[in-house]
Amino acid sequence: MDFLTILGLAAATITTISFLPQMFKTWQTKSAKDVSLITLITFTTGVFLWLIYGIYLQALPIILANSVTLFFNLIILWLIPFHFNNDTNTLVGARHCRAPTRNLYVSGFS
């Protein structure tokens, strides 16, 4: 491997792992209220386009970095609908599952 490939892989690794804290925080706190959906969608679209560009150039650092980053961002996007409404102790997807006659609170779900 030449120096530029190693440099590209190092840059790809650092920028890719920068999304792990956000993904873990969203997963652990079950809250995505601080995640900007528009920013995340715009960034994910850009990463997808970088991936296509990297495939076209057959550039391993670009392909690896953007594949993994795209995967991490898709996980975050997938978590948002389930963990966005943390203030009411309900999952956004579960709002319509409540009993119609009373408000149930199940201990252990936060």
N, C-alpha and C positions, 0 to 999 in steps of 0.2 A: 504494500500500500504506500502511495506517495504521501507527502506532507499535506497537500491540499485535501485529500480524502480524509485523512486523520483529523485535520482541522474541521472539516465539515461535519464529521461524525461527532466530534466533541461539542460543537455548537448545537447540533441536532439533539444530542442527549440532554444538554443543559436546558434548552428551551422546551423540550418535550416534558421533562420531569417538573417543570414549573407549574403544570396544571394538576399535578397530583395533590397538593394541599387543598385546592378548591374542591376536587372530587371527594377526597376523604372527609373534609369538613361538611359538605352537603350530605354525605352518607351518614356520618356519625351524629350530627346535630339534627338531622331530619328537617333541615330548614334551608330553603333556597331563596329566602326573601331578599338577600343581599346580592343575588346574582342578576345582572342585567341581561334579560332575554335577548334584546335586540343586539347588544354587543356580542353575545355568545353566538347567535345565529350568523351574524356578519363575519365573525372570526372563523367559525366553522366552515362557512362557504369559501372563504379565502384559503383555508387549509386544504380543502378539497381541490380547489383549483391549483394550488401548489403541488399537490400530489399528482394530478394529471400532468402538469408541467414536468415534474421529476421523472415520471414514467416515460414521457416523450423523450426526455434527454438521456434516459437510462442512468440517472445520477443517484447512486445508492444512498448518500446522506439525505438527499431531499425526499426520496421515497420512504426511507425508514422513519425519519422524523415526522413527516406529515401523516403517515399511516397511523403511527402510535398516537400522535396528537389528535387526529381525527377520531380515533377510537375513544380516547379520554373525554373529548368534548361531547361525543354522542352519548356517553354515559351520563355526563352532567345534564345534558338536555333531556335525557330519559328520566332522570331523578326529579327534575323541576316540577312536573305535574303532580308527583306523589308527595313532595315535601314543601310545597310553596306556602300553604296555609297553616303554619305552625302555631300562630297565635290562638287559634280556636281548638287546638289539640285534635284536629281532624286532618285526614289526608284529603287532598283536593279530589282525588278519584273516589273517595268514600263518602263524600258529602250526601249523596243521594241514597245511602244505605241506612240512614237512621230510621228508627221506628217513627211513624208519622204522629203518634199520640204523645210522645214524651222524648225528652232529650236524654240520651244515654251517655254516660261517661264510663269508660272501661279503664280501670286502674292498670297501670303498666304501659299504656300507650301514650307516648309523649312526642 
